[in-house]
């Protein structure tokens, strides 16, 4: 149970910072598509 309790919050913490990064990466890809049609 301890491992499960420790893993769940860690996964949630790791997922939060990744979302903005993925959004910024998606935005960068869109900009590259505009530059290189």
C-alpha atoms as one frame of an Amber mdcrd trajectory, in Angstrom:
protein
   0.000   0.000   0.000   2.847   2.356   0.757   4.266   1.968  -2.738   0.872
   2.634  -4.318   0.307   5.692  -2.117   3.748   7.064  -2.957   3.419   6.365
  -6.674   0.016   7.948  -7.252   0.863  11.486  -6.009   4.194  11.326  -7.835
   2.463  10.492 -11.112   0.031  13.369 -10.584   2.902  15.768  -9.882   4.778
  14.586 -12.960   1.717  14.906 -15.206   0.963  18.519 -14.223   4.193  20.115
 -15.538   4.080  17.992 -18.699   0.754  19.400 -19.928   2.012  22.984 -20.516
   5.165  21.581 -22.119   3.124  19.432 -24.521   0.952  22.450 -25.321   4.031
  24.573 -26.049   5.514  21.797 -28.193   2.251  21.550 -30.139   2.322  25.326
 -30.635   5.925  25.139 -31.847   5.036  22.405 -34.339   2.161  24.545 -35.641
   4.529  27.494 -36.103   7.035  25.285 -37.945   4.237  24.065 -40.225   3.415
  27.695 -41.039   7.065  28.504 -41.787   7.600  25.316 -43.811   4.309  24.564
 -45.603
